[in-house]
Amino acid sequence: MIVSLVSKMIGGLQPIPRHIAIDLHTLLCMLYVNFTSIRTTSNLYVLLFSFGFLLFTCGPTGRWSISLPMIPFIVIQLLRRIPLFSRFGWSRGLLGFLGFSFVVLAAVLCILLPAVQIPSPDGPYRVGIREFHLPVDFSDDNTTCTSHSELPVKLFFPTLDPPGQYPYLNPSLADEYCRKMMQFGAPPPLQSHGWMLHHWKLASIPAKPNATLLPLDRRLPIVVFSHGLGGTADVYSYQTMALASQGYVVLVLTHQDRSAPVVALSNGTELHYDFELAKLLLEEKHLDYVKERRRRTDHRVQEFIAAVEAIHHMDQHDIPGLGISFRGRLSKSETFFMGHSFGGATALTAGKRRPDLVTAVVAHEPAVDWMPDDARHSLLSPTLLQDFDHSWHGGTGGYEGFVPAGDEGSIHEKDMLILFSQEWRDKKWAGSDALEEMYARKRLGTDSGISACKSIPDISHNEFSDTCLMTPVWVGRATGITGKRNPVETAKDIEHMTKVFLEAVRQRSK
């Protein structure tokens, strides 16, 4: 009941029950200490115990909303024990008032900045997880991006094992991730304060490590997922786990094109976000910036395709040390490419270039302008756009001399689900208006009638990731990260639309 009440107070987000209890315990201890006699030594022990327990369970900044106000609160309580301050009634009253003020401040901050986590998926199965470096056959002469024979991935899969919990952020990368994430996405005054995201380190996901694969005598469909700019495999946990709970094996990449805040490479080093590239926008070199993003999409696509081939290989051969076998359990003929933003551009481009590997493509708000010329031209073909009310001229810089081969395949030979937020739709980004008209005129994807391009009202670009599920609603709306709707309801709507599309494709092929 308390959890439900707190959830309503914080805009429908999912609070972490044990941290609600820790918050309440700490606040009650502070009240007790502030209003008991200074001659009672037990209140000093209560104060030290509560502060120590808070640091032990949350760290110094995990619940900074309480730990920071507690520092001056402790100073005030120590001052109350000095005879000079306790001799006069007015000084005792002043210190008591100041102490109570810091209790109130801590309580308000706890409500405004709660410890939350993503909700559990609603599918019929529980979710297992493996996080590892996937061996791939990958080669690229791209000197800007890092190329390794192993890609960092998360693998979600259905299981009947009892529920488990797994850290939301990789503990070894969490501090650096929070620092880089604030530097990447926060307003300038806050960009150096990574500790403000440390409550993300307290969260876990309902996925069980070392779980056993669903023990049913059937092959499981595959989804390979590509993250967006500033993302990692971690921050798409809700949508990817939701698919696993429906019976899919979901492979989520963290790309090495320096679009992620921080990546742990297989050789033990870390790869960090490329802030130098973003300077091109500050220098108003927009075309140069977009060209570089398109070049890095090429790199991402190579990683993506290598990962698809690697998971297909897992249907015949086990990965040493992984601790789970998928031999004979993967339905390679039901392989879906999926991604958000930069990842949507990656999935669509990969689908265009390797139609032999993919059944259908799901693109959540794809950054179409960052797709290389061949993929952009295929998706928004001038032939398909003839007589349209909305036009497309190739995006930033056009096609710059690109001449399509006469026998090249079209991405529309595959079914597609493309979802846009109202934010991008209103701005007419990524050719959203042309793509929606293409869908309305039944020219999107195959003639099966399954493909769709739709926009979701009152949501923002970030709501396709976990960001809005992990950010206080008032903060998200104040910064434009979160739209007008409840972000949990939005996430479930996106999950439902994706699931319905994938199941329709699967049913058609049976």
PAKE-771096 format. One record per residue (C-alpha): z, y, x. Coordinates in nm, 2 decimals, padded with zeros to 4 digits, always signed. Layout:
@w:Z&v:Y&u:X
...
END
This chain:
@w:+00.00&v:+00.00&u:+00.00
@w:+00.09&v:+00.24&u:+00.28
@w:-00.24&v:+00.16&u:+00.46
@w:-00.44&v:+00.22&u:+00.14
@w:-00.26&v:+00.55&u:+00.09
@w:-00.32&v:+00.66&u:+00.45
@w:-00.69&v:+00.56&u:+00.41
@w:-00.73&v:+00.79&u:+00.11
@w:-00.56&v:+01.07&u:+00.30
@w:-00.80&v:+01.04&u:+00.59
@w:-01.12&v:+01.03&u:+00.40
@w:-01.16&v:+00.66&u:+00.34
@w:-01.16&v:+00.56&u:+00.71
@w:-00.99&v:+00.24&u:+00.82
@w:-00.65&v:+00.31&u:+00.97
@w:-00.49&v:+00.07&u:+01.22
@w:-00.18&v:-00.07&u:+01.04
@w:+00.03&v:-00.12&u:+01.35
@w:-00.03&v:+00.23&u:+01.47
@w:+00.06&v:+00.37&u:+01.13
@w:+00.39&v:+00.20&u:+01.19
@w:+00.43&v:+00.33&u:+01.54
@w:+00.35&v:+00.68&u:+01.42
@w:+00.61&v:+00.66&u:+01.15
@w:+00.87&v:+00.51&u:+01.38
@w:+00.83&v:+00.78&u:+01.64
@w:+00.84&v:+01.06&u:+01.38
@w:+01.16&v:+00.92&u:+01.22
@w:+01.32&v:+00.89&u:+01.56
@w:+01.24&v:+01.25&u:+01.63
@w:+01.39&v:+01.36&u:+01.30
@w:+01.70&v:+01.16&u:+01.36
@w:+01.75&v:+01.30&u:+01.71
@w:+01.69&v:+01.66&u:+01.60
@w:+01.95&v:+01.65&u:+01.31
@w:+02.23&v:+01.45&u:+01.47
@w:+02.51&v:+01.60&u:+01.66
@w:+02.46&v:+01.67&u:+02.03
@w:+02.79&v:+01.50&u:+02.10
@w:+02.64&v:+01.17&u:+01.99
@w:+02.50&v:+01.00&u:+02.30
@w:+02.31&v:+00.74&u:+02.10
@w:+02.05&v:+00.99&u:+01.99
@w:+01.95&v:+01.05&u:+02.35
@w:+01.89&v:+00.67&u:+02.39
@w:+01.69&v:+00.67&u:+02.06
@w:+01.47&v:+00.95&u:+02.19
@w:+01.41&v:+00.79&u:+02.53
@w:+01.34&v:+00.45&u:+02.36
@w:+01.09&v:+00.59&u:+02.11
@w:+00.91&v:+00.79&u:+02.38
@w:+00.90&v:+00.48&u:+02.61
@w:+00.78&v:+00.26&u:+02.33
@w:+00.50&v:+00.51&u:+02.24
@w:+00.38&v:+00.52&u:+02.60
@w:+00.40&v:+00.14&u:+02.63
@w:+00.20&v:+00.07&u:+02.31
@w:-00.05&v:+00.36&u:+02.32
@w:-00.05&v:+00.50&u:+02.67
@w:+00.02&v:+00.87&u:+02.75
@w:-00.29&v:+00.99&u:+02.56
@w:-00.37&v:+00.72&u:+02.32
@w:-00.16&v:+00.90&u:+02.06
@w:-00.16&v:+01.23&u:+02.22
@w:-00.11&v:+01.38&u:+01.87
@w:+00.26&v:+01.27&u:+01.91
@w:+00.31&v:+01.23&u:+02.28
@w:+00.21&v:+01.59&u:+02.36
@w:+00.45&v:+01.75&u:+02.10
@w:+00.72&v:+01.51&u:+02.22
@w:+00.73&v:+01.67&u:+02.57
@w:+00.86&v:+02.01&u:+02.45
@w:+01.07&v:+01.83&u:+02.19
@w:+01.25&v:+01.64&u:+02.46
@w:+01.31&v:+01.96&u:+02.66
@w:+01.46&v:+02.12&u:+02.35
@w:+01.69&v:+01.82&u:+02.30
@w:+01.81&v:+01.84&u:+02.66
@w:+01.87&v:+02.22&u:+02.62
@w:+02.09&v:+02.14&u:+02.32
@w:+02.32&v:+01.95&u:+02.56
@w:+02.37&v:+02.24&u:+02.80
@w:+02.70&v:+02.42&u:+02.72
@w:+02.54&v:+02.76&u:+02.76
@w:+02.30&v:+02.69&u:+02.47
@w:+02.54&v:+02.50&u:+02.25
@w:+02.82&v:+02.76&u:+02.26
@w:+02.65&v:+03.00&u:+02.02
@w:+02.56&v:+02.92&u:+01.66
@w:+02.24&v:+03.12&u:+01.67
@w:+02.11&v:+02.93&u:+01.98
@w:+02.19&v:+02.59&u:+01.82
@w:+02.01&v:+02.70&u:+01.51
@w:+01.71&v:+02.83&u:+01.70
@w:+01.68&v:+02.51&u:+01.91
@w:+01.71&v:+02.30&u:+01.59
@w:+01.44&v:+02.50&u:+01.43
@w:+01.21&v:+02.47&u:+01.73
@w:+01.27&v:+02.09&u:+01.75
@w:+01.19&v:+02.05&u:+01.38
@w:+00.87&v:+02.26&u:+01.43
@w:+00.75&v:+02.01&u:+01.69
@w:+00.82&v:+01.72&u:+01.46
@w:+00.62&v:+01.89&u:+01.19
@w:+00.34&v:+01.96&u:+01.44
@w:+00.34&v:+01.59&u:+01.55
@w:+00.32&v:+01.48&u:+01.18
@w:+00.04&v:+01.71&u:+01.10
@w:-00.16&v:+01.60&u:+01.41
@w:-00.10&v:+01.23&u:+01.32
@w:-00.25&v:+01.29&u:+00.97
@w:-00.54&v:+01.50&u:+01.10
@w:-00.62&v:+01.28&u:+01.40
@w:-00.54&v:+00.92&u:+01.29
@w:-00.58&v:+00.60&u:+01.48
@w:-00.87&v:+00.43&u:+01.30
@w:-01.11&v:+00.14&u:+01.35
@w:-01.43&v:+00.01&u:+01.19
@w:-01.38&v:-00.19&u:+00.87
@w:-01.43&v:-00.57&u:+00.86
@w:-01.77&v:-00.69&u:+00.74
@w:-01.80&v:-00.85&u:+00.40
@w:-02.02&v:-01.15&u:+00.49
@w:-01.93&v:-01.51&u:+00.41
@w:-01.87&v:-01.60&u:+00.77
@w:-01.63&v:-01.48&u:+01.04
@w:-01.77&v:-01.33&u:+01.36
@w:-01.76&v:-01.47&u:+01.72
@w:-01.84&v:-01.27&u:+02.02
@w:-01.94&v:-01.31&u:+02.38
@w:-01.98&v:-01.02&u:+02.62
@w:-02.17&v:-01.10&u:+02.94
@w:-02.46&v:-01.02&u:+03.16
@w:-02.77&v:-01.19&u:+03.03
@w:-03.01&v:-01.34&u:+03.29
@w:-03.36&v:-01.20&u:+03.23
@w:-03.70&v:-01.21&u:+03.40
@w:-03.74&v:-00.83&u:+03.44
@w:-03.94&v:-00.63&u:+03.69
@w:-04.02&v:-00.26&u:+03.68
@w:-04.14&v:-00.01&u:+03.94
@w:-03.96&v:+00.27&u:+03.75
@w:-03.75&v:+00.44&u:+04.02
@w:-03.55&v:+00.66&u:+03.78
@w:-03.40&v:+00.36&u:+03.59
@w:-03.21&v:+00.08&u:+03.73
@w:-03.37&v:-00.27&u:+03.71
@w:-03.16&v:-00.58&u:+03.74
@w:-03.21&v:-00.95&u:+03.68
@w:-02.92&v:-00.94&u:+03.44
@w:-02.86&v:-00.71&u:+03.13
@w:-02.52&v:-00.62&u:+02.99
@w:-02.51&v:-00.75&u:+02.63
@w:-02.28&v:-00.84&u:+02.35
@w:-02.36&v:-01.15&u:+02.15
@w:-02.23&v:-01.17&u:+01.79
@w:-02.26&v:-01.49&u:+01.59
@w:-02.13&v:-01.66&u:+01.28
@w:-01.83&v:-01.89&u:+01.30
@w:-01.58&v:-02.07&u:+01.07
@w:-01.30&v:-02.02&u:+01.33
@w:-00.98&v:-01.83&u:+01.23
@w:-01.01&v:-01.45&u:+01.26
@w:-00.98&v:-01.30&u:+01.60
@w:-00.96&v:-00.95&u:+01.75
@w:-01.16&v:-00.80&u:+02.04
@w:-01.12&v:-00.46&u:+02.21
@w:-01.35&v:-00.20&u:+02.06
@w:-01.43&v:-00.05&u:+02.40
@w:-01.45&v:-00.25&u:+02.72
@w:-01.10&v:-00.19&u:+02.87
@w:-01.24&v:-00.15&u:+03.22
@w:-01.49&v:+00.12&u:+03.11
@w:-01.29&v:+00.28&u:+02.83
@w:-01.15&v:+00.58&u:+03.02
@w:-01.49&v:+00.67&u:+03.18
@w:-01.67&v:+00.61&u:+02.85
@w:-01.44&v:+00.86&u:+02.67
@w:-01.49&v:+01.11&u:+02.94
@w:-01.87&v:+01.08&u:+02.94
@w:-01.89&v:+01.07&u:+02.56
@w:-01.70&v:+01.40&u:+02.53
@w:-01.92&v:+01.55&u:+02.80
@w:-02.23&v:+01.43&u:+02.62
@w:-02.15&v:+01.51&u:+02.26
@w:-01.85&v:+01.75&u:+02.22
@w:-01.87&v:+02.14&u:+02.19
@w:-01.86&v:+02.31&u:+02.53
@w:-01.48&v:+02.41&u:+02.51
@w:-01.39&v:+02.04&u:+02.47
@w:-01.64&v:+01.86&u:+02.70
@w:-01.39&v:+01.81&u:+02.99
@w:-01.12&v:+01.66&u:+02.76
@w:-01.21&v:+01.29&u:+02.75
@w:-00.85&v:+01.21&u:+02.66
@w:-00.91&v:+01.34&u:+02.31
@w:-01.11&v:+01.02&u:+02.24
@w:-00.84&v:+00.79&u:+02.38
@w:-00.75&v:+00.67&u:+02.03
@w:-01.07&v:+00.47&u:+02.04
@w:-00.90&v:+00.26&u:+02.31
@w:-00.64&v:+00.15&u:+02.05
@w:-00.90&v:+00.00&u:+01.82
@w:-01.02&v:-00.35&u:+01.80
@w:-01.30&v:-00.53&u:+01.61
@w:-01.26&v:-00.84&u:+01.39
@w:-01.45&v:-01.07&u:+01.63
@w:-01.32&v:-01.37&u:+01.80
@w:-01.39&v:-01.44&u:+02.17
@w:-01.44&v:-01.80&u:+02.26
@w:-01.52&v:-01.89&u:+01.90
@w:-01.74&v:-02.19&u:+01.81
@w:-02.08&v:-02.15&u:+01.66
@w:-02.12&v:-02.20&u:+01.29
@w:-02.12&v:-02.59&u:+01.26
@w:-02.40&v:-02.61&u:+01.00
@w:-02.72&v:-02.83&u:+01.05
@w:-02.96&v:-02.54&u:+01.04
@w:-03.12&v:-02.29&u:+01.27
@w:-03.00&v:-01.93&u:+01.27
@w:-03.21&v:-01.62&u:+01.26
@w:-03.20&v:-01.38&u:+01.55
@w:-03.16&v:-01.00&u:+01.56
@w:-03.20&v:-00.81&u:+01.89
@w:-03.06&v:-00.46&u:+01.88
@w:-03.13&v:-00.15&u:+02.09
@w:-02.88&v:+00.14&u:+02.10
@w:-02.95&v:+00.51&u:+02.07
@w:-02.92&v:+00.80&u:+02.32
@w:-02.55&v:+00.84&u:+02.43
@w:-02.47&v:+00.50&u:+02.28
@w:-02.38&v:+00.15&u:+02.41
@w:-02.36&v:-00.19&u:+02.25
@w:-02.00&v:-00.10&u:+02.16
@w:-02.07&v:+00.18&u:+01.92
@w:-02.29&v:-00.02&u:+01.69
@w:-02.03&v:-00.29&u:+01.62
@w:-02.02&v:-00.25&u:+01.24
@w:-02.39&v:-00.29&u:+01.16
@w:-02.43&v:-00.57&u:+01.42
@w:-02.11&v:-00.76&u:+01.32
@w:-02.21&v:-00.73&u:+00.95
@w:-02.54&v:-00.91&u:+01.03
@w:-02.35&v:-01.18&u:+01.22
@w:-02.12&v:-01.23&u:+00.92
@w:-02.43&v:-01.30&u:+00.71
@w:-02.54&v:-01.58&u:+00.94
@w:-02.75&v:-01.40&u:+01.21
@w:-02.72&v:-01.43&u:+01.58
@w:-02.72&v:-01.07&u:+01.70
@w:-02.79&v:-00.97&u:+02.06
@w:-02.70&v:-00.61&u:+02.14
@w:-02.82&v:-00.46&u:+02.46
@w:-02.67&v:-00.18&u:+02.67
@w:-02.98&v:-00.03&u:+02.83
@w:-02.99&v:+00.07&u:+03.20
@w:-03.22&v:+00.38&u:+03.16
@w:-02.92&v:+00.60&u:+03.20
@w:-02.91&v:+00.68&u:+02.83
@w:-02.56&v:+00.52&u:+02.79
@w:-02.24&v:+00.71&u:+02.89
@w:-02.15&v:+00.43&u:+03.14
@w:-02.27&v:+00.08&u:+03.20
@w:-02.11&v:-00.19&u:+03.41
@w:-02.39&v:-00.35&u:+03.62
@w:-02.39&v:-00.72&u:+03.73
@w:-02.34&v:-00.62&u:+04.09
@w:-02.00&v:-00.46&u:+04.01
@w:-02.12&v:-00.10&u:+04.02
@w:-02.14&v:+00.15&u:+03.73
@w:-02.44&v:+00.34&u:+03.60
@w:-02.37&v:+00.68&u:+03.43
@w:-02.55&v:+00.90&u:+03.18
@w:-02.83&v:+01.12&u:+03.33
@w:-02.72&v:+01.47&u:+03.26
@w:-02.99&v:+01.61&u:+03.49
@w:-03.26&v:+01.51&u:+03.25
@w:-03.09&v:+01.72&u:+02.97
@w:-03.13&v:+02.03&u:+03.19
@w:-03.50&v:+02.03&u:+03.11
@w:-03.41&v:+02.13&u:+02.76
@w:-03.19&v:+02.42&u:+02.88
@w:-03.48&v:+02.53&u:+03.10
@w:-03.70&v:+02.52&u:+02.78
@w:-03.92&v:+02.25&u:+02.94
@w:-03.94&v:+02.05&u:+02.62
@w:-04.27&v:+01.88&u:+02.68
@w:-04.15&v:+01.76&u:+03.02
@w:-03.83&v:+01.63&u:+02.86
@w:-04.02&v:+01.44&u:+02.59
@w:-04.26&v:+01.29&u:+02.85
@w:-03.97&v:+01.16&u:+03.05
@w:-03.81&v:+01.01&u:+02.74
@w:-04.14&v:+00.83&u:+02.66
@w:-04.15&v:+00.70&u:+03.01
@w:-03.80&v:+00.57&u:+02.98
@w:-03.89&v:+00.41&u:+02.64
@w:-04.13&v:+00.20&u:+02.84
@w:-03.85&v:+00.09&u:+03.06
@w:-03.63&v:+00.01&u:+02.76
@w:-03.90&v:-00.19&u:+02.60
@w:-03.94&v:-00.40&u:+02.91
@w:-03.56&v:-00.47&u:+02.90
@w:-03.58&v:-00.54&u:+02.53
@w:-03.86&v:-00.79&u:+02.55
@w:-03.70&v:-00.96&u:+02.85
@w:-03.38&v:-00.99&u:+02.64
@w:-03.58&v:-01.14&u:+02.35
@w:-03.74&v:-01.39&u:+02.58
@w:-03.41&v:-01.48&u:+02.73
@w:-03.24&v:-01.55&u:+02.39
@w:-03.54&v:-01.76&u:+02.29
@w:-03.49&v:-01.95&u:+02.62
@w:-03.13&v:-02.01&u:+02.51
@w:-03.26&v:-02.24&u:+02.23
@w:-03.36&v:-02.49&u:+02.50
@w:-03.13&v:-02.41&u:+02.79
@w:-02.76&v:-02.32&u:+02.82
@w:-02.64&v:-02.03&u:+03.02
@w:-02.40&v:-02.16&u:+03.29
@w:-02.05&v:-02.03&u:+03.24
@w:-02.11&v:-01.88&u:+02.89
@w:-01.89&v:-02.14&u:+02.72
@w:-02.11&v:-02.18&u:+02.41
@w:-02.44&v:-02.36&u:+02.35
@w:-02.72&v:-02.24&u:+02.12
@w:-02.95&v:-02.52&u:+02.20
@w:-03.15&v:-02.63&u:+01.90
@w:-02.97&v:-02.37&u:+01.68
@w:-03.19&v:-02.06&u:+01.70
@w:-03.48&v:-01.99&u:+01.47
@w:-03.72&v:-01.82&u:+01.71
@w:-03.97&v:-01.78&u:+01.42
@w:-03.72&v:-01.55&u:+01.25
@w:-03.67&v:-01.29&u:+01.52
@w:-03.60&v:-00.93&u:+01.41
@w:-03.62&v:-00.62&u:+01.63
@w:-03.37&v:-00.35&u:+01.54
@w:-03.25&v:-00.02&u:+01.68
@w:-03.12&v:+00.33&u:+01.60
@w:-03.27&v:+00.66&u:+01.72
@w:-03.39&v:+00.60&u:+02.08
@w:-03.33&v:+00.23&u:+02.00
@w:-03.54&v:+00.25&u:+01.69
@w:-03.83&v:+00.39&u:+01.90
@w:-03.76&v:+00.10&u:+02.14
@w:-03.77&v:-00.16&u:+01.87
@w:-04.09&v:-00.03&u:+01.71
@w:-04.27&v:+00.00&u:+02.05
@w:-04.16&v:-00.35&u:+02.14
@w:-04.29&v:-00.48&u:+01.80
@w:-04.62&v:-00.31&u:+01.87
@w:-04.66&v:-00.46&u:+02.21
@w:-04.53&v:-00.81&u:+02.15
@w:-04.61&v:-00.90&u:+01.79
@w:-04.59&v:-01.27&u:+01.90
@w:-04.21&v:-01.24&u:+01.95
@w:-04.11&v:-01.05&u:+01.63
@w:-04.10&v:-01.13&u:+01.26
@w:-04.02&v:-00.78&u:+01.14
@w:-03.88&v:-00.45&u:+01.26
@w:-03.58&v:-00.25&u:+01.14
@w:-03.57&v:+00.11&u:+01.27
@w:-03.27&v:+00.33&u:+01.17
@w:-03.38&v:+00.69&u:+01.21
@w:-03.63&v:+00.61&u:+01.50
@w:-03.70&v:+00.89&u:+01.76
@w:-04.07&v:+00.85&u:+01.69
@w:-04.16&v:+01.14&u:+01.92
@w:-04.02&v:+00.95&u:+02.22
@w:-04.24&v:+00.65&u:+02.15
@w:-04.53&v:+00.61&u:+02.41
@w:-04.87&v:+00.71&u:+02.30
@w:-05.00&v:+00.36&u:+02.20
@w:-04.70&v:+00.30&u:+01.97
@w:-04.69&v:+00.64&u:+01.81
@w:-05.07&v:+00.62&u:+01.74
@w:-05.03&v:+00.28&u:+01.59
@w:-04.73&v:+00.37&u:+01.37
@w:-04.88&v:+00.70&u:+01.25
@w:-05.25&v:+00.61&u:+01.27
@w:-05.49&v:+00.88&u:+01.17
@w:-05.68&v:+00.62&u:+00.97
@w:-05.38&v:+00.54&u:+00.76
@w:-05.29&v:+00.91&u:+00.71
@w:-05.63&v:+01.01&u:+00.57
@w:-05.61&v:+01.24&u:+00.27
@w:-05.23&v:+01.26&u:+00.30
@w:-05.03&v:+01.57&u:+00.19
@w:-04.83&v:+01.53&u:+00.52
@w:-05.00&v:+01.53&u:+00.85
@w:-04.91&v:+01.40&u:+01.20
@w:-05.08&v:+01.52&u:+01.52
@w:-04.92&v:+01.30&u:+01.78
@w:-04.59&v:+01.47&u:+01.81
@w:-04.49&v:+01.69&u:+02.11
@w:-04.80&v:+01.75&u:+02.33
@w:-05.02&v:+01.53&u:+02.11
@w:-05.17&v:+01.22&u:+02.27
@w:-05.29&v:+01.39&u:+02.58
@w:-05.62&v:+01.20&u:+02.63
@w:-05.50&v:+00.87&u:+02.49
@w:-05.79&v:+00.66&u:+02.37
@w:-05.69&v:+00.35&u:+02.17
@w:-05.86&v:+00.03&u:+02.26
@w:-06.09&v:-00.09&u:+01.98
@w:-05.92&v:-00.43&u:+01.96
@w:-05.56&v:-00.32&u:+01.99
@w:-05.32&v:-00.47&u:+01.73
@w:-05.14&v:-00.25&u:+01.48
@w:-04.77&v:-00.24&u:+01.43
@w:-04.85&v:-00.25&u:+01.06
@w:-04.93&v:-00.61&u:+01.10
@w:-04.56&v:-00.66&u:+01.08
@w:-04.32&v:-00.56&u:+00.80
@w:-04.09&v:-00.27&u:+00.87
@w:-03.78&v:-00.11&u:+00.73
@w:-03.74&v:+00.26&u:+00.84
@w:-03.44&v:+00.45&u:+00.73
@w:-03.38&v:+00.82&u:+00.77
@w:-03.09&v:+01.05&u:+00.71
@w:-03.12&v:+01.35&u:+00.50
@w:-03.05&v:+01.56&u:+00.81
@w:-03.37&v:+01.44&u:+00.98
@w:-03.57&v:+01.42&u:+00.66
@w:-03.49&v:+01.79&u:+00.58
@w:-03.60&v:+01.89&u:+00.93
@w:-03.91&v:+01.67&u:+00.90
@w:-03.83&v:+01.51&u:+01.23
@w:-03.99&v:+01.19&u:+01.36
@w:-04.28&v:+01.21&u:+01.12
@w:-04.04&v:+01.12&u:+00.84
@w:-04.24&v:+01.30&u:+00.56
@w:-04.56&v:+01.13&u:+00.67
@w:-04.39&v:+00.79&u:+00.69
@w:-04.24&v:+00.82&u:+00.35
@w:-04.57&v:+00.92&u:+00.20
@w:-04.73&v:+00.62&u:+00.38
@w:-04.47&v:+00.40&u:+00.21
@w:-04.53&v:+00.56&u:-00.13
@w:-04.91&v:+00.49&u:-00.09
@w:-04.84&v:+00.13&u:+00.01
@w:-04.99&v:+00.17&u:+00.36
@w:-04.67&v:+00.09&u:+00.55
@w:-04.65&v:-00.26&u:+00.71
@w:-04.82&v:-00.56&u:+00.56
@w:-04.94&v:-00.58&u:+00.20
@w:-04.64&v:-00.80&u:+00.11
@w:-04.47&v:-00.51&u:-00.05
@w:-04.15&v:-00.57&u:+00.15
@w:-04.18&v:-00.28&u:+00.40
@w:-04.01&v:+00.05&u:+00.32
@w:-03.94&v:+00.39&u:+00.45
@w:-03.65&v:+00.57&u:+00.28
@w:-03.41&v:+00.85&u:+00.34
@w:-03.04&v:+00.83&u:+00.25
@w:-02.90&v:+01.15&u:+00.09
@w:-02.61&v:+01.35&u:+00.22
@w:-02.57&v:+01.17&u:+00.56
@w:-02.63&v:+01.27&u:+00.92
@w:-02.81&v:+01.10&u:+01.21
@w:-02.49&v:+00.97&u:+01.37
@w:-02.39&v:+00.77&u:+01.06
@w:-02.61&v:+00.48&u:+01.16
@w:-02.37&v:+00.42&u:+01.45
@w:-01.99&v:+00.37&u:+01.44
@w:-01.93&v:+00.73&u:+01.55
@w:-01.84&v:+00.86&u:+01.20
@w:-01.63&v:+00.56&u:+01.13
@w:-01.42&v:+00.64&u:+01.44
@w:-01.40&v:+01.02&u:+01.40
@w:-01.17&v:+01.20&u:+01.16
@w:-01.38&v:+01.31&u:+00.86
@w:-01.27&v:+01.67&u:+00.88
@w:-01.37&v:+01.68&u:+01.25
@w:-01.70&v:+01.51&u:+01.18
@w:-01.79&v:+01.75&u:+00.90
@w:-01.68&v:+02.06&u:+01.10
@w:-01.90&v:+01.96&u:+01.39
@w:-02.19&v:+01.83&u:+01.18
@w:-02.15&v:+01.47&u:+01.29
@w:-02.06&v:+01.34&u:+00.94
@w:-02.24&v:+01.41&u:+00.62
@w:-02.10&v:+01.48&u:+00.28
@w:-02.04&v:+01.12&u:+00.18
@w:-01.76&v:+00.88&u:+00.27
@w:-01.87&v:+00.74&u:+00.61
@w:-01.75&v:+00.39&u:+00.52
@w:-01.96&v:+00.38&u:+00.20
@w:-02.25&v:+00.51&u:+00.40
@w:-02.22&v:+00.23&u:+00.65
@w:-02.20&v:-00.03&u:+00.38
@w:-02.51&v:+00.12&u:+00.21
@w:-02.70&v:+00.10&u:+00.54
@w:-02.58&v:-00.26&u:+00.59
@w:-02.69&v:-00.36&u:+00.24
@w:-03.04&v:-00.21&u:+00.27
@w:-03.09&v:-00.38&u:+00.60
@w:-02.96&v:-00.71&u:+00.47
@w:-03.18&v:-00.70&u:+00.16
@w:-03.49&v:-00.63&u:+00.37
@w:-03.42&v:-00.91&u:+00.62
@w:-03.36&v:-01.16&u:+00.35
@w:-03.68&v:-01.06&u:+00.17
@w:-03.88&v:-01.12&u:+00.49
@w:-03.71&v:-01.46&u:+00.54
@w:-03.77&v:-01.57&u:+00.18
@w:-04.14&v:-01.47&u:+00.20
@w:-04.19&v:-01.69&u:+00.51
@w:-04.03&v:-02.00&u:+00.35
END
